[in-house]
Amino acid sequence: MALRKLGDSAYLYPGSPSTLIRVVEGGAIIVDPGHGSGRHKDLRREVRKLGLEIKAQLATHGHADHVAVAPRINAPLFIHRFEFSIAESPLNRELLTFGSKAPEGFLAYQFPEEVKVHAVFEWGDEPFGLKAVKLNGHSPGMTGFLDEENGIVYAGDAFFGERVIEAVGLPYLVDPRLFRASIKELHNYAEKGFLLIPSHGKAVKDGEALELLDFNLNRVEEMENLIIELLKNPMGLDELAFKIMGHYGVEVTPQKLALNLVPLRAFIAQLYNEGKIEALIEDGLKWRARRD
């Protein structure tokens, strides 16, 4: 796959996730190296075609599909401090995406190796000239990278392509409120004409960017209303996830169902804290929309 030139000093290597290549003094910085048996070789090859070597790696967050090949690239890895232990520990990655140690081969991007993080940054820092933008909600330290020189925001998993969401039903998140705030932050950049790049989906700009952001935002808002409607009858999380996937016409597999339980727990926590649903014991833990 060939690089896509985004500006005078920025390129995009396609994939899921895509990888941003930013030319800097002394080499190139890559953002979200990704996963795959040969991806590290592909990235090194494409950077060498530019007459450069990879100087450092940045990661938007520590999920396995974003950092799996980082140890195979001879360059230090930088990540937000909230994501440090997620990237480094295989067990922590499984805890975040499954809730405990996951069955072998069960997760879509199960990666059993440690990933060494060489340094951490804070939101607002500018590692290698790219501003770290707070876009959490998908994960605790989810970070976008603002490249003002090239008019780009690499947004990671702060929003998703339409096909990605339609394939699973629920956008993957750990906090709906923060996810919505991040979408609204990206709205500001889209309105200023920045090119927005999701890790999973095509880069978008102007009206197309606003439309896709609204699709993500609307799905979150729909989810909250749908959960309350479905919980007029008490049900457990598995049954609720099954019904939501059916509502959106998503093929139900054990892997997809388990994946959707993570964001669903986050929605349940928010609605419970807002006093919109209640917990009860009825042949197990169930949830019900409040009747008062």
N, C-alpha and C positions, 0 to 999 in steps of 0.2 A: 504494500500500500504506500502511496506517495504522500509526502507532506503537503499540507495546504498552507500557503503563505497568507498570514493574517495582517501583516504590517511590515514595516521596515526591519523589525527585529523579532518577530514572533511567527511561529509556525504551529500547526496542529497535526498531530499524528492520529489518524482515526482509530476507532475501536470502542469497546465498552468496558472500561472507561476510555475516553480519548485522553491523549497526553499533550499538554502544552509544552512547547519548546521555546524558551526565551533566550535570545542571544545577549550575552553580557560581556564585559571586558574579561578576557582570559578564558572564555569558553562559552558553555551553554548551561542553563538551568532547566531541568525538566520538572513538570508538575504532574503528579499522579502517574507514576511509572506503569501501574496496572498489574496484570497477571497474564499467565500463558507461558508455555514451555519455551517459546522462542522470542518472546517480546523484548527481553533485555538485549538480545542480539540485534533485533530490528531497530530499536531506539539508538543503539550505538552506531549502527550502520548509517542511519539517516542523519545523525548529528555529524558524523565524519564526512558525509557528502557536502555539508556546509563548511567543511574545513576546520571543524571544531572538535573538542572533546567535552564530555559531560563533566561539569565542575561540581554540581550539587543537585540534590533532589528535594523538592517540596511535596508534601502530601496535604490534601484538603482534610483528610481524616484517616483513621486507622483501620477501616474495614479491609478485609483480606484482598478483595478484588482491586483495591487501589494501591496496595503496597507490596503485594506478593513477590514481585521481581526485584524489589529494591536491594535485597542483599546480593543480587547477581550483577549489580551495576557498581562499579568501583568509584563511588562518590558518596559523600555524607548525606544523610537524610535528616530533614528538618520538619517538625510537626508541632501543632499547638499543644500546650502542656496538658490540656484535658484529654488528649488523644494518645499521649505518650505510652501509657501502660496497655492501651488497646492494641496499638501497633506491635509492641514488643512481645506481648504474651498471647500465645495461641488460645489459652483457656479464656482470657479476658475477651477476646474476639468472639468466642462462642457464647460466653455469658451475655454479651450485648445483642447477639443476633438470634439466640435460641433460648436464653434464660438459665442455662446450666451447661454442663458438658453435653455436647450434641452427639447423637448417634453417628458413627463413622459413615462418611459419604452422604449424609443427609442434607447438609447445607449446600447451597448452590456454589459458594466460594469457600469451601473448607480448606484451610491452609495450615498444616500442623507445625510449621517452622517458626522460630523466633525471627523478628525483624528488628535489627539494631537501629535505634534512633540516636543520632549523634548530637542533636541540639533541639531545644524547644523555643518557641516564640510566643508572643502575646498578640491578641488582636490590636491592630494599630501599628505594630512593628512593620518594618519594610525590609524583609530579607531579600537581598540581591535586587533591591529596587522595586519589588512587587509588594504592594501594601496588603497586609493580612486583614481581611474584612470579616467581621462577625456575621456568620450565616448559620448559626446552630439551630437545632431542632431535629434534623435528621440524625445527628449524633451529638454528643456533648460538646465537642470542640470543632464542629464543622466550620471550615474556613474557606472563604473565597479569596482570590488573588486579583487585585486591581492593577492593571497595566495601563496607566494613563497615556503613556507615549504612543501606544498602539490602539488605544480606545477599546480595551478588552476587559471583561470581568470573567475569569475562569471560576465558575460557581459550584463546581463539584456536584454533590447530590442535594444542594439546596432547592433544586427543582428538577423535574424529570420530563423527558419527552413523552408525548401523549401515548405512544404505543407501549412504553414501559409501564405506565400506570394502568392502561387498559388490560395488560397481560396479567396483572396480579389483583387489581381492584383497589387496594389501599396504597397510597404513597407510604413508603417506609419512613417512619419517624419515631422519635422517642418522647417528643413533647409537641403537641399540636399548636400550642400558643406560640412557641418559639419558631416553629416551622412557618407559621403564618407571618410572623414579624419579619422573617428572613425574605419571604416572597415580597413583602411590601418594600423592604430595603432594595431588592433587585428592581422593583418597579421604578424607583428613583433613578437608578442607573440606566434603565431602558429608556426612560423619558429624556435623558440627557444624550441619547444616541450611542451608548456603549453597546458593543457586541457582547451578548451573554452566551457563555459556553457551558452547558451542562455536561457532566461526565458521561451520562447515558442519554443520548439524543443529539439532534443537530444544533449547531450554533444558530442563534436567532437575534434579530435586531429590530428596532422600531416597532411597528404595529404587530409584526409576527411575534416578537418577544413579549409584548404586553398580552397578546392573546394566549400564549402558552402559559405565562405566569398566572393569568386569570383561570385557566383550566386547572392548574394545580391548586390554586386557592379555592376555587369552587368545589373541587372534589373533597377538600378538607371540610368545608362548611356543609356540603351535602352529607358527609359521613356523620357529622354530629347530629344532624336532624334525622337521618336514617336510623341511627342507633336508638335514639329516643323513641321513634315510631315502633321499631321492632321490639323494644323492651316494654311495650304495653303488656306483653306476655313475658313472664320471667324466663330467663334462659341463661345457661352458662356460656363461657367464652367460646368454646369450640362450636356450639350450635349457632351462636351469633355470627362468628366468622364465616361459617358455612352459608348462612342465609345472605350475608352481605356479598359474598362471592357470587352466589346465584343471582342476586339482584343486578349485578353488573355483567352477568354472562361469562364469568371467568371459569375456565376449566379447573376443577378442584383436584389437586394432587396432595399427598401428604406433605410434600415439601412446601408448596405454596400456602397450604393451610397453616403450617407451623410458622412460616415467615410472617403471615398476616396477624398472627396472635400478638406479635410484638407491638406494632402500632395500635392494634385494637386495645391492648392493655393501657396504652398511653391515653387514648380517647376515653376509656372508662374512668381512669383516674381523674381526668379533667372534669368530666361530667359529674362525677361523684363529689368532687371538691366544690363544684358550683351548685350543689344541692339539687341537681336535675334527675339523678338516679339514686337508688339505694341498694344495699346488699341484703340478701336473705339466704337462709339455709333451707333448701328444699331438695332433698336427695343430692346434696352437694352445694357448693357455692354458686349462687345465681344472682343476677342483677335485674332490676325492675325500674321502670320510669316512675318517678314519684307521682302520687295521685293527688297531692294537695296543691 
